[in-house]
Amino acid sequence: MWERLTRLLCVKSLVTLVMTFTFAVLALSGRVTEQQFMTVFTVVIAFYFGTQSQKSSGDS
């Protein structure tokens, strides 16, 4: 449990969570279009999961 919390608080995870929250707020307030939101969200999530997948396959 402690290890999972430590991983959650790493810099990449915090950036991903902050970016997701920020763009969600901007999209809901109408400052960002759906297309802009989806583009940025997809890039951020793909980067996050890509690095996580690469990290776990490198641990084997």
C-alpha positions in Angstrom: 0.0 0.0 0.0 2.8 2.5 0.9 4.6 1.7 -2.3 1.6 2.4 -4.4 1.1 5.8 -2.6 4.8 6.6 -3.2 4.4 5.8 -6.9 1.2 7.9 -7.1 3.1 10.9 -5.8 6.0 10.8 -8.3 6.4 13.8 -10.5 4.9 12.2 -13.7 1.8 11.1 -11.9 1.3 14.5 -10.3 1.7 16.3 -13.6 -0.7 13.9 -15.3 -3.3 14.4 -12.5 -2.9 18.2 -12.5 -3.1 18.3 -16.3 -6.2 16.1 -16.4 -7.9 18.2 -13.7 -7.0 21.5 -15.3 -8.2 20.6 -18.8 -11.4 19.1 -17.3 -12.1 22.4 -15.6 -11.3 24.4 -18.7 -13.5 22.2 -20.8 -16.4 22.4 -18.4 -16.1 26.2 -18.3 -16.2 26.4 -22.1 -12.6 27.8 -22.5 -11.4 24.7 -24.3 -13.2 22.9 -27.1 -13.9 19.2 -26.9 -11.4 18.5 -29.7 -8.6 20.5 -27.9 -9.4 18.6 -24.6 -9.3 15.2 -26.2 -6.1 15.9 -28.1 -4.2 17.1 -24.9 -5.8 14.4 -22.7 -4.9 11.6 -25.2 -1.3 12.8 -25.4 -0.9 13.1 -21.6 -2.5 9.7 -20.9 -0.6 8.0 -23.7 2.6 9.4 -22.4 1.9 8.4 -18.8 0.8 4.8 -19.6 3.5 4.5 -22.2 6.2 5.3 -19.7 4.6 3.1 -17.1 4.4 0.2 -19.5 8.0 0.7 -20.6 9.1 0.9 -16.9 7.3 -2.4 -16.0 8.7 -4.3 -19.0 12.2 -3.0 -18.2 11.9 -4.4 -14.6 11.4 -8.0 -15.9 
